[in-house]
Amino acid sequence: AAVVPSDLSTPFEILKGKLISKGVLKSDGTTAADGSTVTFVYQSRTTVDGVEMFVVRYDVTSKTGKTSTAGYYGVATKTGDCYTVTQNGGAYSAAAYN
C-alpha cells in the first residue's frame, strides 16, 4: 500500500521497480523478500545535494504485526533516478541507488 498524492504515482512505481529489480521487493510490489509487508510513505519534495527529489519512507510490517522504518529513498523529479536517502539531524543526504 502506498500513501501518496496522485501526482506521485509515477515516482512510486519507479522506486518499486528498482526495489523489485534488486530483490528487495517481491514482484507484487508490496511484500519484502523476507515476507513482511511494505508501505511507502511520502515524506517531502526537497533538494538533496543539488537534485530535486521526492523523499519516500520505506516501512515494513513483520508477520507479528510490528511496523518499523527500514529506510528512506529518493526519486529525482526530473530524471526518475533513484537514491538511498539518509537523514541526519533534519538534513538529508543522498547516494545513487543503481
N, C-alpha and C positions, 0 to 999 in steps of 0.2 A: 504494500500500500504506500502511496505517496501523498503527502500533504503539500499541495502545490498550486500556486496561481496558474491560471490557464495558459499564459504565455510561456510557462516554464516546462511544458510537456516535452519539448524537443531536447533541452539540456538533460532532463532526467533520463530520457531514452538513450541519449549518447552515453551518459555515465553508466547506465545499466548494461549497455552493450560492451563497454570497456571492461566492466567488472565480470561479465559473463566470459569474455574472451580470455581473461586472466585466471578463470577458475575460482574466483571469489564468490560469485553468484551462480546458482543453477540457472538453466535456460528459461525457467518461468519468470525470472527477474524479481522474485520476492522471497526466495529461500537461499540462505547461505550454504556454502559447501558442507558445513557440519550439520545441516538440517534445521538450524534456527531460522526464525522469521525475521525478515529485514524490512525496515521502514526508512524511507528517505524523507528528511525534514528540511525544507528550505530555510536557510538562515538569513542571507542577505545578498545583495548585489554590491560588490565592492571592488576596489582596485588593489591588487596584491602584486608587489614587485613590478608595477607598471602594466599589469594585464588586468583588464576589467573582466570579472568573472562572477558567476553565481556560486555561492558557497552553500554546500549541502551537507547536513549532518547525516551520518550513517549509523542508525540504531539497530541493534539485534535483540531479539527476544528469544531466550532459550526455551527448550521444551518444558522447563519447570515454570515458565512464565516470568522470569526475571529479565527486565529490559536494561540494556546499558548502551552507551555510545561507543561505537567501535572506531570512529574516526570521522574526519571531515574531508570532503573532496571539493574541488572547484572545476567548473566548466567555463572556459573562456567564452565571452558573449559573442565575439566576432568570428573566432576560428573553430569553436567547438572542442578545442584541445582540453584534455583532462589533466588535473593536477591533484596531488595529495596536499592537503592544507593542514598546517598546524597553527594553533592559537596559543600565544604566549602573552599573558597579561593584557588581553584585549587586542593585541596586534596579530595579524595573520602573516604567515609566510607560506610560500607555495613551492613545490618541486614538481617538475614534469612527471606525469604518470603515463609512461608509454607502454 
